Amino acid sequence: VKRLKVNTRRGHNHYEILIGRGSLDRVGHSVRSWMNDDANRVAVISDQKVLRLYGKRLLVSLKKSGFQVTHWTMKSGEAAKTLKTAEQAISFLNRSKLQRNDVVLALGGGVVGDLTGFAASIYLRGISFVNVPTTLLAQIDSSVGGKTAVNLPAGKNLVGSFHQPSGVVIDVEALATLPRRELVSGWCEAVKQGAVAGTKLFTQTTSFLERSKLGKAKFATAELEDLIAAHCTFKAAIVQGDEREQVATRNSRSRRILNFGHTVGHALEAVTGYRRFRHGEAVGHGMLVAGEISKNLGLLAESELELLVSAARLCGRLPPADDLDVDQIMAALARDKKSVSDSVQWVLLERIGRARIVDGKQINPRLLRSSIRTGLRTF
Ligand SMILES: NC(=O)c1ccc[n+]([C@@H]2O[C@H](COP(=O)([O-])OP(=O)(O)OC[C@H]3O[C@@H](n4cnc5c(N)ncnc54)[C@H](O)[C@@H]3O)[C@@H](O)[C@H]2O)c1
C-alpha cells in the first residue's frame, strides 16, 4: 500500500491518501486510524451500481472496525448532482443520527464524491468526510483537493465549498469494472494533468498508455498504482500551494493550471446539452484547442503540440466535435464561470509540462475561432 500525505492549511492539518490493491477491504481500519476514538457511526453514500459492485466489502470492513454503518444510494450521473439530491443526502445523515464526531463516506465516482463532500461540509456546519473514489477520474483528480460541489440549472459546480477529506482510499482494482468511456474520460484528464505538471508525469502517463494498449490494461499492476500515486502527488502539491484557487495567483503553480482544456471542454458540454460528451472527453478536445491556440500565439512549438496530440489519441476514441457551431462555442466561452472581470482566463502551454495563464483579452477573436475549428478536427 502506498501512503501519501497531503498537507492542508485549513481544518485538518493533513490527511492521507492510501493507494493499493484490495484497500477496499481495509477501509474500516483506515477510517478508524484517521478518526478520534469517539467516532461511532459511518454513513455511506454511493450510487446503486457502485454499491452493488463494492458495497458489501466496504460495509463489512467498516463493521469489523466497530462502526455502526448506514448507507444510502443517490441517482448516478451529472444530472443528479443537485441541491435537491444534497438535501436528500443531508436527510439521510440526519436519519442516521450522525453527530459531529462521526463520518460521512463517499463510495463512487466524482459525482458521488462531490455531492457527498458538499453534504458533509454543511451538515452540522461540517463533519468528517472520507472519500473512496472508484473511477479513474476520481482517483487521479477529483478526490484530491477538497473541492465539493453541486450544479445549478444555470451551470455546473456553481454551488459548493472547500472541505478537505479526513482521508482517501484508492483501490485500483475497482477500475476493472469501469465502462470504456469512463476510462477514456479518465485518461484524458490524466494526459491533461501530465501536460501541465511536467515532462516526467506526462511521459509516465503516455508510456503507461502505450504499453497497456487501452482496453487491455491490467488494472492491478503495480505500475498503475505508481501512476495514480504520481498524479495524486502532483494534484496535492498544486492544491497545497493554492488551496482556494486565488484569483491573484497566476503563475505556473496556480491551481488554475488544472483547468487546462476545461475552458473549451465546458463550452462543448454546454452546447451539446451535457449529452454528447463525458466530462473528460470534452476536456480531451478542449486541450487540443488550447494547444492550437498556444501554437498560433507563438507560445508552443509545433513539435510539442504533436506530442500532445499523440498523447490525447492514446486515450481512446472520443465522440466527434467537428460538427459543432463555432459561434455557439464562442458564446458559451463568454459565459465561462472561471472568467475574471468578464475575461476568460485561458490556460495555455509554453511546452509540455509548463502552463501559462493568458487573459482572453490578449487573444484575437479570429485566431481563437480558427484555433477552435482546427483543434476540434484534430482527434
Ligand atoms: N472536486 C473536484 O476537484 C473535481 C475534479 C474533477 C471532476 N469533478 C467532478 O467529477 C464528476 C465526474 O466524475 P466521474 O468522471 O467519476 O463520473 P461519475 O461520478 O458520473 O461516474 C461515472 C459512472 O461510472 C459508474 N462507476 C463508478 N465507479 C465504477 C466502477 N468502479 N465500476 C463500474 N462503474 C463505476 C458510476 O455509477 C457512474 O455511472 C463531475 O461532476 C465533475 O464536475 C470534480
The ligand as an SDF file (V2000), in Angstrom:
LIG
                    3D

 44 48  0  0  0  0  0  0  0  0999 V2000
  -13.9420   18.0630   -6.9690 N   0  0  0  0  0  0  0  0  0  0  0  0
  -13.0720   18.1690   -7.9440 C   0  0  0  0  0  0  0  0  0  0  0  0
  -11.9630   18.6790   -7.7670 O   0  0  0  0  0  0  0  0  0  0  0  0
  -13.4300   17.6190   -9.2850 C   0  0  0  0  0  0  0  0  0  0  0  0
  -12.4480   17.4840  -10.2720 C   0  0  0  0  0  0  0  0  0  0  0  0
  -12.8040   16.9200  -11.4800 C   0  0  0  0  0  0  0  0  0  0  0  0
  -14.1040   16.4990  -11.7160 C   0  0  0  0  0  0  0  0  0  0  0  0
  -15.0400   16.6630  -10.7290 N   0  0  0  0  0  0  0  0  0  0  0  0
  -16.4320   16.2170  -10.9460 C   0  0  0  0  0  0  0  0  0  0  0  0
  -16.4340   14.8090  -11.1030 O   0  0  0  0  0  0  0  0  0  0  0  0
  -17.6090   14.4500  -11.8300 C   0  0  0  0  0  0  0  0  0  0  0  0
  -17.2800   13.3750  -12.8150 C   0  0  0  0  0  0  0  0  0  0  0  0
  -16.8470   12.2460  -12.1290 O   0  0  0  0  0  0  0  0  0  0  0  0
  -16.6240   10.8270  -12.8420 P   0  0  0  0  0  0  0  0  0  0  0  0
  -15.9520   11.0300  -14.1360 O   0  0  0  0  0  0  0  0  0  0  0  0
  -16.0040    9.9690  -11.8270 O   0  0  0  0  0  0  0  0  0  0  0  0
  -18.0880   10.3500  -13.2370 O   0  0  0  0  0  0  0  0  0  0  0  0
  -19.3030    9.7600  -12.3720 P   0  0  0  0  0  0  0  0  0  0  0  0
  -19.1420   10.0310  -10.9640 O   0  0  0  0  0  0  0  0  0  0  0  0
  -20.5380   10.2250  -13.0690 O   0  0  0  0  0  0  0  0  0  0  0  0
  -19.1500    8.1900  -12.5990 O   0  0  0  0  0  0  0  0  0  0  0  0
  -19.3310    7.6570  -13.8650 C   0  0  0  0  0  0  0  0  0  0  0  0
  -20.1490    6.3880  -13.8850 C   0  0  0  0  0  0  0  0  0  0  0  0
  -19.3200    5.2980  -13.5310 O   0  0  0  0  0  0  0  0  0  0  0  0
  -20.0030    4.4460  -12.6150 C   0  0  0  0  0  0  0  0  0  0  0  0
  -18.9410    3.8420  -11.8020 N   0  0  0  0  0  0  0  0  0  0  0  0
  -18.1920    4.4430  -10.8620 C   0  0  0  0  0  0  0  0  0  0  0  0
  -17.2500    3.6250  -10.4220 N   0  0  0  0  0  0  0  0  0  0  0  0
  -17.4000    2.4550  -11.1010 C   0  0  0  0  0  0  0  0  0  0  0  0
  -16.6900    1.2260  -11.1070 C   0  0  0  0  0  0  0  0  0  0  0  0
  -15.6080    1.0440  -10.3590 N   0  0  0  0  0  0  0  0  0  0  0  0
  -17.1170    0.2520  -11.9210 N   0  0  0  0  0  0  0  0  0  0  0  0
  -18.1800    0.4410  -12.7350 C   0  0  0  0  0  0  0  0  0  0  0  0
  -18.8670    1.5880  -12.7980 N   0  0  0  0  0  0  0  0  0  0  0  0
  -18.4750    2.6020  -11.9760 C   0  0  0  0  0  0  0  0  0  0  0  0
  -20.9600    5.3350  -11.8840 C   0  0  0  0  0  0  0  0  0  0  0  0
  -22.0560    4.6140  -11.4230 O   0  0  0  0  0  0  0  0  0  0  0  0
  -21.3500    6.3480  -12.9460 C   0  0  0  0  0  0  0  0  0  0  0  0
  -22.4310    5.8630  -13.6890 O   0  0  0  0  0  0  0  0  0  0  0  0
  -18.1410   15.7130  -12.4280 C   0  0  0  0  0  0  0  0  0  0  0  0
  -19.3320   16.0920  -11.7540 O   0  0  0  0  0  0  0  0  0  0  0  0
  -17.0590   16.7400  -12.1890 C   0  0  0  0  0  0  0  0  0  0  0  0
  -17.5710   18.0390  -12.0180 O   0  0  0  0  0  0  0  0  0  0  0  0
  -14.7240   17.2040   -9.5360 C   0  0  0  0  0  0  0  0  0  0  0  0
  1  2  1  0
  2  3  2  0
  2  4  1  0
  4  5  1  0
  4 44  2  0
  5  6  2  0
  6  7  1  0
  7  8  2  0
  8  9  1  0
  8 44  1  0
  9 10  1  0
  9 42  1  0
 10 11  1  0
 11 12  1  0
 11 40  1  0
 12 13  1  0
 13 14  1  0
 14 15  2  0
 14 16  1  0
 14 17  1  0
 17 18  1  0
 18 19  2  0
 18 20  1  0
 18 21  1  0
 21 22  1  0
 22 23  1  0
 23 24  1  0
 23 38  1  0
 24 25  1  0
 25 26  1  0
 25 36  1  0
 26 27  1  0
 26 35  1  0
 27 28  2  0
 28 29  1  0
 29 30  1  0
 29 35  2  0
 30 31  1  0
 30 32  2  0
 32 33  1  0
 33 34  2  0
 34 35  1  0
 36 37  1  0
 36 38  1  0
 38 39  1  0
 40 41  1  0
 40 42  1  0
 42 43  1  0
M  CHG  2   8   1  16  -1
M  END
$$$$
